[in-house]
Amino acid sequence: MKFINILTLVLVIVGGLNWGLVGLFDFDLVAAIFGAGSMLSRLVYILVGLSAAWQIVPLFAVMGSGELAAERNR
């Protein structure tokens, strides 16, 4: 389970950095590497989206455990 969490977190970071480049410089790195609208680009976008959805699970787990509240009380 830890491997999938790390992999999905890395993909979410890649997606976030790509969106940052799009917003700041109007440059889509994924499209530049794999080709705009290519099947590989679409696959990367799909994997990033699925990774973001997957990362919701550990977020709610941490929120439900009270770990975030414990960190604030330090």
C-alpha positions as CSV (number, residue, x, y, z in Angstrom):
1,M,0.0,0.0,0.0
2,K,2.9,2.4,0.8
3,F,4.3,2.0,-2.8
4,I,1.0,3.0,-4.4
5,N,0.7,6.0,-2.1
6,I,4.2,7.2,-3.0
7,L,3.6,6.6,-6.7
8,T,0.3,8.5,-6.7
9,L,1.8,11.3,-4.7
10,V,4.6,11.7,-7.2
11,L,2.1,11.8,-10.0
12,V,0.0,14.4,-8.2
13,I,3.2,16.5,-7.8
14,V,4.1,16.1,-11.5
15,G,0.5,17.2,-12.4
16,G,0.7,20.2,-10.0
17,L,4.0,21.3,-11.4
18,N,2.6,20.9,-15.0
19,W,-0.4,23.1,-14.1
20,G,1.9,25.6,-12.6
21,L,3.9,25.8,-15.8
22,V,0.6,26.1,-17.8
23,G,-0.6,29.0,-15.5
24,L,2.7,30.9,-15.3
25,F,4.1,30.4,-18.8
26,D,1.3,28.9,-20.9
27,F,3.7,25.8,-21.3
28,D,2.3,22.3,-21.1
29,L,5.4,20.1,-20.3
30,V,3.5,16.8,-20.7
31,A,2.3,17.9,-24.2
32,A,5.8,19.1,-25.1
33,I,7.3,15.8,-24.1
34,F,4.7,13.3,-25.4
35,G,2.9,15.5,-28.1
36,A,-0.3,17.5,-27.7
37,G,-3.3,15.3,-27.7
38,S,-1.3,12.1,-28.1
39,M,-2.5,8.9,-26.5
40,L,0.5,9.0,-24.2
41,S,-0.3,12.5,-23.1
42,R,-3.8,11.5,-22.4
43,L,-2.6,8.5,-20.4
44,V,-0.4,10.8,-18.3
45,Y,-3.3,13.1,-17.6
46,I,-5.6,10.2,-16.7
47,L,-3.0,8.7,-14.4
48,V,-2.5,12.1,-12.7
49,G,-6.3,12.4,-12.2
50,L,-6.6,8.9,-10.8
51,S,-3.7,9.6,-8.5
52,A,-5.4,12.7,-7.2
53,A,-8.5,10.6,-6.5
54,W,-6.4,8.0,-4.8
55,Q,-4.7,10.5,-2.5
56,I,-8.2,11.4,-1.1
57,V,-8.2,8.1,0.8
58,P,-5.1,8.8,3.0
59,L,-6.2,12.4,3.4
60,F,-9.5,11.3,5.0
61,A,-7.7,8.6,7.0
62,V,-5.5,11.2,8.5
63,M,-8.4,13.6,9.1
64,G,-10.4,10.8,10.8
65,S,-7.5,9.8,13.1
66,G,-7.2,13.2,14.6
67,E,-3.6,13.4,13.6
68,L,-4.0,16.9,12.0
69,A,-5.5,18.2,15.2
70,A,-2.7,16.7,17.3
71,E,-0.1,18.4,15.1
72,R,-1.9,21.8,15.6
73,N,-1.7,21.4,19.4
74,R,2.0,21.1,19.5
